[in-house]
Amino acid sequence: MDRSHICLIRQSGVTMLEVLITIVIVAFGLLGVAGLQARMHVAETEAYQRAQATVLLRYMTDRINANRKDSMSYVTASAVGAALQDCSGLTGAALDLCEWNNLLAGASETKGGQSVGGMIAARGCVFNTVATMPRQFTVAVVWQGLSPTVAPTATTCGSGTYTDDKTRRAVIAPITIGCLQNDPNTGLCVTP
């Protein structure tokens, strides 16, 4: 046997081993990409829910600002949004709260006739923090996130509603209703 034939015999199977090692490396890389894709999907869902919460928060703050004289009627005793309500026959603040409740419950997004909503277990609260003029309110929208983080301390809205309070997400907005006209004799607010 000549020398080149001996070298070929020694090297046979080395290429197959290199291919197998390459396949294993590529498989681990693809598993990493799949894990990254799953995490991106969770982050995208969380961002979508936060955007929906911001829209619904703005909805209620606009309603309170538009109905300044009756702003105290918007204060909720407990979180709203647990179930759909019939809003027919309601007016003013009661109608606004009923519609907000239905939006939080997912009435604006339907699939096959069923409400599917934009957020998981969304709830909303309106707190009155200062009852005298200028009145101050805090509007909160909370929902259940997909993974636990830190429980929000800025609001108690929806606290205890979810299995783990660390999955509760919240967006809040303060509102101040100032006095537009004071009585010249007493200095008291005439119209909020």
N, C-alpha and C positions, 0 to 999 in steps of 0.2 A: 504494500500500500504506500502510496505517496503521501507526502506531508499535507497537501491541501485536502485530500479525502479524509484524513484523520481529524482535521479542524472542523470540517462539516459535520462529522458524526458527533463531536463534542458539543456543538452549538445547536443541534436539533432539539426543538422543544423550548428554547429560550424565547423565541418570538411568541409562542402561545402563552408563556408565563407573563410576558410584558403586556399582552392583550388583556389577560385576566386582571392584572393589577390596574390597568387603565379603566377597565369596566367597573371595578370596585371604587376607584376614585371618583369617576363620573357619577356613580350611584349615590355616593355620599353628597356630592355637590347638588344633585337633583333633589335629594331629601332636604337639604338646606334651603333650596329655592322654594320647595313646597311649604316648609315651615314659615318662611318669610312671607309667602303669599297668604297663608292663614292669618298671620299677625296683621298684615295689611288690611285684610277683610274686616277684622275686629276693629281696627283703628278707623276704617272708613265708616262702619256702622255707628261707632261712638260719635264721630264727627257729624254724621247725618242726624243723629238724635239731638245733639247739641244745637244744630241749626234749627231743627223743628222747635225745640224748647225756646230758643231766642225769638222765633216768629210768634209763638203763643204768648210769651212774656210781653212782647211789644203790643200784641193785640189787646191785652187787658190794661196795660198802662195807658194806651191811647183812649180806651173806653172811659177810664177814670178821669183822665184829663178833659175829655169831651163833656162829661157830666159832673162838673166840679161841685155844683150846689148839693148834689146827692152823693158825694164821694163816700160818706160814712156807710151808705147802703151796700158798698162793695166788699166790706170786711166779711171774711168767711169765718164761721165758728170752727170748721174743720176743713180738711183738704177736699177739694172737689175733683171730679174726673173719674170716679170709680165705675160709674155706669151711665149709659145714655139716659137722657131725660126728655120728656115732652115739653117743648118750649111754647106751644101754642097758647095764646091768651096772656102771655107775660109781656110786660113793658118795662122800659127804663133799665135800672140796675139789675132787676131780677132777670130780665131777658138777656142782658149782657153776660151775667154769671151763668145762666143756663146754656147759652151758646158756647161759652168758654169751656164749661164742663163737657159738652159734647165734643168739642174739638180735642180736648185732652183725652177723652175716651176713644178717639180715633174715628169719629163720624165723618171727617172730611175725606178720608181715604178708604175706599171700599173695593172689594174684590169678590165677584160673584154674589153681590148683595149683602155681604158681611163687612162690618167695619174692621179694618186691619190696622189703622192708625200708624203713626210715624215713630212713636216712642213706646218703650216697654213700661207698662203700668204708670203712665204719666199722672201726676197730681198737681194741683195748683192751690195756692193760698194767697190771701190778701190780709195783711196785718196792719192795724192802725198803731203807729208808734207814738204819735203826738196828736191828741184829740183837739187841742185848742189851735186857733189860727196862729201861724200858718200850720195847717194839718200836714202830718207826714205819714206816709204809708210805705210798706215794703211788699212788693209783689214777688212771689217765688213760684217757679215751676221746677218740679223734681221728677225724676224718672229712674228706672233701674238700669244701671250700666251692665256691661257683659262680664267684666272682671273686677274684682275688689281692688280699691285703692285706699283712700282715706275718707271717712265719713265727713260730709260738709258740716261745718260748725256755724256758718253764717245764718242758717235757718233751721227751724224745727219742723218745717212743712214735710209731711210724709214720713217723719221719723217713726220707726217701728213698723212701717208698712211692708218693708221688704225683708226677706229672710236674713240677709246680712246688711247692716247699715253701711258697710263699706262699699256696697255696690250702688248706693243712692248717689245720684248726681243732682246738682242744683244750679240754677241760674237765678239771680235775684236782681231787682231793680228798685231803688228808692224813688219815691214820688213826693214832692212837696206841693201842696195846694196853697198858694198865697192868697191874701186878701186883695181884691181888686178895688174896693172902695171902703173907706172908713167913715163912720159917722163923725162929722166935724165937732159935735158937742161932746160926745163921750169917747171918741177915739176907737170905739169898738168896730169890728168888722161888720159891714152891712151886707156885702155880697162876696162870697168866696170866688 
